[in-house]
Amino acid sequence: MIKNAETHYNKIGQAILEALNQNFDSAYARIEMLDDIDSIGLFFERKGEYFYLNEGLNDLLDCFREFHNDFKEELKHSWTSATFKINPSGKMDLDLGYDDISDFSMSSQRRDKWMKKYLDSSKKINW
């Protein structure tokens, strides 16, 4: 991991809280990022249901881009996908992926696979 990872985690966590600006039980930021293209989505759980945001996330995207760039600068390579989980008490978890995501036509399939891994399939998702 990079030396200033904790600073990045805190910035990302704060950006998620600001983007949500409401009560939640857990939140998951899902990002795919290459040097010249990226995508981001935010799922949050409240009262047994998931909700999805993909607008108004510019500050969060900037935090991830800064983390991605610092990671690449320090380690000479970077992750291509990240999942950042946070709960209301501030507990944070980060999973980084290094898969080839250059085929963005497969983005929906990768998102479906991600949802099966991270979200409870018995709960409704409000798109």
C-alpha positions as CSV (number, residue, x, y, z in Angstrom):
1,M,0.0,0.0,0.0
2,I,1.1,3.6,-0.4
3,K,2.5,5.7,2.4
4,N,-0.4,8.2,2.5
5,A,-3.2,5.7,2.1
6,E,-4.9,6.7,5.4
7,T,-5.3,10.3,4.2
8,H,-6.9,9.0,1.0
9,Y,-9.2,6.7,2.9
10,N,-10.4,9.6,5.1
11,K,-11.0,11.8,2.1
12,I,-12.9,9.1,0.2
13,G,-15.0,8.3,3.3
14,Q,-15.8,12.0,3.9
15,A,-16.8,12.4,0.2
16,I,-19.1,9.4,0.5
17,L,-20.8,10.9,3.6
18,E,-21.2,14.3,1.8
19,A,-22.6,12.6,-1.3
20,L,-25.2,10.7,0.6
21,N,-26.1,13.4,3.1
22,Q,-28.7,11.1,4.7
23,N,-29.0,8.2,7.1
24,F,-27.7,4.8,5.8
25,D,-26.8,1.4,7.2
26,S,-23.9,0.8,4.8
27,A,-22.5,2.4,1.6
28,Y,-20.4,0.9,-1.2
29,A,-18.6,3.0,-3.7
30,R,-17.7,1.0,-6.9
31,I,-15.2,2.5,-9.3
32,E,-13.4,1.4,-12.4
33,M,-10.5,3.6,-13.5
34,L,-7.9,3.7,-16.2
35,D,-5.6,6.6,-16.9
36,D,-8.1,8.2,-19.4
37,I,-11.5,6.8,-18.4
38,D,-13.5,6.0,-15.3
39,S,-16.9,5.1,-14.0
40,I,-18.3,5.4,-10.5
41,G,-21.5,4.4,-8.7
42,L,-22.6,4.5,-5.1
43,F,-24.9,1.9,-3.5
44,F,-26.2,2.5,0.0
45,E,-28.4,0.5,2.2
46,R,-31.2,1.9,4.3
47,K,-34.0,0.0,6.0
48,G,-33.3,-3.2,4.2
49,E,-33.2,-1.8,0.7
50,Y,-30.4,-0.6,-1.5
51,F,-30.4,2.7,-3.3
52,Y,-28.1,3.7,-6.2
53,L,-26.4,7.0,-7.0
54,N,-24.4,7.8,-10.1
55,E,-24.8,11.6,-10.3
56,G,-23.3,14.3,-8.1
57,L,-20.3,12.2,-7.4
58,N,-17.6,14.5,-8.8
59,D,-15.9,15.1,-5.5
60,L,-15.8,11.4,-4.8
61,L,-14.5,10.7,-8.2
62,D,-11.7,13.3,-7.7
63,C,-10.7,11.6,-4.4
64,F,-10.4,8.2,-6.2
65,R,-8.5,9.8,-9.1
66,E,-6.0,11.3,-6.7
67,F,-5.6,8.0,-4.9
68,H,-5.2,6.2,-8.2
69,N,-2.5,8.6,-9.4
70,D,-0.6,8.5,-6.1
71,F,-0.7,4.8,-6.1
72,K,0.6,4.7,-9.7
73,E,3.3,7.2,-8.9
74,E,4.6,5.4,-5.8
75,L,4.3,1.8,-6.9
76,K,4.7,2.3,-10.7
77,H,1.3,0.6,-11.4
78,S,-2.2,1.1,-10.1
79,W,-5.4,-0.7,-9.5
80,T,-8.2,-0.7,-12.1
81,S,-11.2,-1.2,-9.8
82,A,-12.0,-0.4,-6.2
83,T,-14.8,-1.1,-3.8
84,F,-14.9,1.2,-0.7
85,K,-17.3,0.3,2.0
86,I,-18.2,2.5,4.9
87,N,-20.8,2.3,7.7
88,P,-22.3,5.2,9.7
89,S,-19.8,4.7,12.6
90,G,-16.9,5.3,10.1
91,K,-15.6,1.8,9.8
92,M,-14.1,1.6,6.3
93,D,-12.9,-1.3,4.1
94,L,-11.2,-1.2,0.7
95,D,-10.8,-3.9,-1.9
96,L,-8.7,-3.1,-4.9
97,G,-8.8,-5.0,-8.2
98,Y,-6.2,-5.3,-11.0
99,D,-8.2,-7.0,-13.7
100,D,-8.2,-5.8,-17.3
101,I,-11.2,-3.5,-17.6
102,S,-10.2,-1.9,-21.0
103,D,-13.3,-3.3,-22.6
104,F,-15.9,-0.9,-21.3
105,S,-18.7,-2.7,-23.2
106,M,-18.4,-5.4,-20.5
107,S,-19.0,-2.8,-17.7
108,S,-22.6,-4.0,-17.1
109,Q,-21.4,-7.6,-16.7
110,R,-18.7,-6.6,-14.3
111,R,-21.2,-4.5,-12.3
112,D,-23.6,-7.5,-12.1
113,K,-20.7,-9.7,-10.9
114,W,-19.7,-7.1,-8.4
115,M,-23.3,-6.8,-7.1
116,K,-23.4,-10.6,-6.5
117,K,-20.2,-10.3,-4.5
118,Y,-21.0,-7.3,-2.3
119,L,-24.8,-6.8,-2.1
120,D,-27.4,-9.0,-0.5
121,S,-29.4,-10.4,-3.4
122,S,-32.5,-10.8,-1.3
123,K,-32.8,-7.0,-0.9
124,K,-34.4,-4.7,-3.4
125,I,-32.3,-2.2,-5.4
126,N,-33.9,1.2,-6.1
127,W,-32.3,2.4,-9.2
